[in-house]
């Protein structure tokens, strides 16, 4: 540890750091992303079991990690700009077990969605990054799985796996309060299992990953009203895939019954919006898509094998590299992204903790 810490602290101020939460070990791994896309492992910082979702404040000063075991807590760490080192600032209470947390644009509020609690909440965030007592808790529907704002920060969207809906909220950026939009929900096809969302760089589209079918749905976002309208859907699996639509799984879901159930997990766009990627856990793969910037429609490119049971991944701010974690793997993988084709090329595998599930990448100029 002494040698790795010495090397780790010698990084130049202009650096990019990767953070990976290890649920079963209860800690967060720190890596430095090298110019060639390889990773230099650094120290691991203690949190608690079961540490899972993370969120970085907009000013990149703090990383917040949510612990999904009682007492449900948010751990705030300061980020050293020169070394990427994490220092625990403090902890704060969360309303429930959250599979997803998200800072608003100002960094003054932390939004959370609870799969098992069927709710969303808002916590205040202090100037020191600490998370305060929940200020708003809203019962929603079965299995709220994620929560994000649009690019303006005025609208909030929450996919619900259990009811095949996206809840639509208006967010008051001054007070931090959520109110239902009109209409309050978008109803999607039964049995798809809406899970994660991401917004296009131009804020015209929202892309939804459906856990139970591994389809990615394009939704048109009305920038004035904050309402979503479904445009199209496409599968993230190869045409010859033998997987079948699955049932809800995870820590709060019934035990899985079939080894060939679809079990999609995460999706991300390249910063320029040209390519989208979606992870599927049963096949241990990443599906890639071309994105039509004018219509938002996706065209399937192909699939790349990756870590076992990939739960989370992230693309670096340059759009050149990707880092993928696997819940059943003892390594994480780094890939280069071809700028013209979107193809992924493996760079290397690096040691990680048990139950790796969430990746954040922070770049400093």
Buried (B, 14 or more C-beta within 10 A) or exposed (E): EEEBEEEBBEBEEEBBBBBBBBBBBBBBBBBBBBEEBBBBBBBBBEBBBBBBBBBBBBEBBBBBBBBBBEEBBBBBBBBBBEBBBBEEBBBBEBBBBBBBBBBBBBBBBBBBBBBBBBBBBBBBBEEEBBBBEBBBBBEBBBBBBBBBBBBEBBBBBBBBBBBBBBBBBBBEBEEBBBEEBEEEBBEBBEEBBBBBBBBBBEEBBBBBBBBBBBBBBBBBBEBEEBBBEBBBBBBBBBEEBEBEBBBBBBEBBEEBEEEEBBBBBBBBBBEEBBBBBBBBBBBBBBBBBBBBBEEBBBEBBBBBEBBEBBBBBBBBEBBBBBBBBBBBBEBBBBBBBEBEEBBBEEBBBBEBBBBBBBBBBBBBE
